[in-house]
Amino acid sequence: MPQYHSKTLRKRVGGLARAIEPRAVNGTTGKVALFATCYGNYNKPDLGEDLYRVYQHNDIRIELVPREQCCGMPKLEIGDLESVARAKEANIPVLARLVDEGFDLIAPVPSCVLMFKQELPLMFPDDPGVAKVQAAFFDPFEYLWLRHKGGELKTDFKQGLGDISYQVACHLRVQNIGLKTRDVLSLVPDTRVQALERCSGHDGTYAVRVETRDKSVKIAKPVVRKVDQQQADHFASDCPMAATHIGHLSESVAEPENPMALLRKAYGI
């Protein structure tokens, strides 16, 4: 079961704000607002902290979205569309105003990025606010790769990462943006990324519900076997829930990691 932290992401990054003059390049403004997400704020606050450090190191201005509710993905997965609509009505006006102020948008969990980039636009195709937010929303590593292609990603890495066994989250693959996490991490010298494009079996709450836990474990077994065979220096997934699930089932993974934490380690920051 996920842990809950009293020192939330919002509390952790309160003193990390830095005045950075943003530089627009390759479809990015260099000025981003981080949608913390429920999981990122309460369960894995280090995700956002790592994002802050890496983005600021790359001269990207990053701020938290001033207020937010759940993106709506958990309710969508159980068919509660009324709750999804209420979440949309709470979040979209806030995010759309940030876009009007010149911010790009990111979130640390692939499911939440998918919600704003694909699910809500499909559900509300005539909502101009939803369309505006969709156009400005990026996966964190997609954003860094675009900056890299525009010559604005620093490569002053202090250490290599060795072998990384990297599970590509389903909600990231369905966005069809390519393996940008792998591509960015591969820029680090002495680093080899082995991508595993198989489902973790977590599937929202599938892995933590009594009635579906056994099925979840069965789905996860192929990727767990591959991770154990690779015996890499690190195991990581963009989805913190998938990483935890696979880590619990693996015989070789001591502690699953997030790719942004690995990138921060490579920078030595």
Secondary structure, 3 states (H helix, E strand, C coil): CCCCCCCCHHHHCCCCCCCCCCCCECCECCEEEECCCHHHHHHCHHHHHHHHHHHHHCCCEEEECCCCCCCCHHHHHCCCHHHHHHHHHHHHHHHHHHHHCCCEEECCCHHHHHHHHHHHHHHCCCCHHHHHHHHHEECHHHHHHHHHHCCCCCCCCCCCCEEEEEECCHHHHCCCCCCHHHHHHCCCCCEEEEEECCCCCCCCCHHHCCCCHHHHHHHHHHHHHHHHHHCCCEEEECCHHHHHHHHHHCCCCCCCECHHHHHHHHHCC
